[in-house]
Amino acid sequence: MKRLLDAFRDRPLPTGAFLMSLAVALFFALRLLASVLFWSPPELQPIKPWMTVGIVARMHDYAPRALNAEAGFPRPDPRASTMAEIARARGVPVEAVIAELEAALSRLDAKEGRP
């Protein structure tokens, strides 16, 4: 401890910068540790118009292609389509597409015996 005080008296600016950077590193290390220890899987969210079929499928732990086929949507193009884009292409309200997807999720849940 005496060496640190001597260093601070001899060179206050570099020693202060070192101590500040040490404090910042300790802060972020503790944040990382807390996020790892108290991590929880994401909770299910309601389906929103900006979501893609892939996002919804992964959120419910299904393969995106399986959910796409169960919902009766056309085979996905390489660029993922959102619920709003699918609705626009079909000429129906986005709520109808979301309802179809929720019904497909219910059917997949029933097939797999999920509650």
HUDA-V951640 format. One record per pair of residues at least 12 apart in sequence whose C-alpha atoms are under 6 Angstrom apart, sorted by the first residue. I is the first residue (numbers start at 1). J is the second residue. Records with the same first field share a line. If there is no record, write none. Layout:
I=J + J
This chain:
49=83 + 84
50=82
51=82
52=81 + 82 + 83
70=104
71=101 + 104
